[in-house]
Amino acid sequence: MTYQRILLKLSGEALMGEQQYGIDPERLMQYASEIKAAVATGVQVAVVIGGGNIYRGVESVAFGLDRVQGDYMGMLATVINSMALQSALEKLDVSTRLLSGLTIQRVCEPYIRRRAVRHLEKGRVVIFGAGIGSPYFTTDSAASLRAIEIEADVVLKGTRVDGIYTADPEKDPTATKYENITFDEVIEKNLNVMDMTAFTLCKENNLPIIVFDMNTQGNLGRLMDGEALGTLVHMGGAAGRSTKKPVSDAAATLLPNLVGKLPEQA
Ligand code: UDP
């Protein structure tokens, strides 16, 4: 198996589909079936979903509202999306647990790392709602932090673009895609992969990121089968192994599988 445990980050905006706001039920079910297919391969799946389709904290400042209040509103938006995804997964008979960074006792469990890991070991999809539960962060940061805490092998950032490009491919037709790129190169070239807090967390903990197109049916399953989709962000060096911490068994298995995406090793 390519991976033992993954953390999938989905943006709230992607959930809108063609709509201007809210949740597109078709897109939601599509994501749920992609996740179901990944679970069927035996991989343990954790998910963080954003809230941008409903509310973003920074918007509150433009409205003249308090930023911190807005960020908590944004966190609640991620809980709404997480609940929707949970329902969609359950409709497909996938066992799930929703763990929230904010305590919302009636609808979800509080986030407790050991509990999250136990759910994953039992084959349940764990959805992390409410980000990290603190203002001034994003769900990208929550994805990085939770992935590190649960010792995921990789963060899979599902977007509508199929990887990281030299420039925005929706604006610049000459933009080309990177098959793989190091954390340092991303910083040097000022590429936009995640916000800096989230990105730095991954870099400092040698947690690879794969940016891929989540809207093409079957892509998540293909990644689980070891296909080199999207763009891999890694440490560089010997297949990304130049790490401060020892590489876990799972990551050791994962890395050779990703070698197809890595540049020639010295
Ligand atoms: N948020 C926060 N702390 C967190 C996670 C999220 O304050 O740990 C708030 C923040 O206001 C953010 C909003 O929740 O704008 C929605 O999350 P995000 O913008 O990351 O969603 P996405 O862009 O992925 O849809």
Boltz pocket constraint, residues with backbone or C-beta under 6 A from the ligand:
constraints:
  - pocket:
      binder: B
      contacts: [[A, 10], [A, 11], [A, 12], [A, 13], [A, 49], [A, 50], [A, 51], [A, 52], [A, 53], [A, 55], [A, 56], [A, 57], [A, 58], [A, 67], [A, 70], [A, 71], [A, 72], [A, 73], [A, 74], [A, 75], [A, 77], [A, 78], [A, 130], [A, 131], [A, 132], [A, 133], [A, 134], [A, 135], [A, 136], [A, 137], [A, 138], [A, 139], [A, 140], [A, 141], [A, 142]]
      max_distance: 6.0
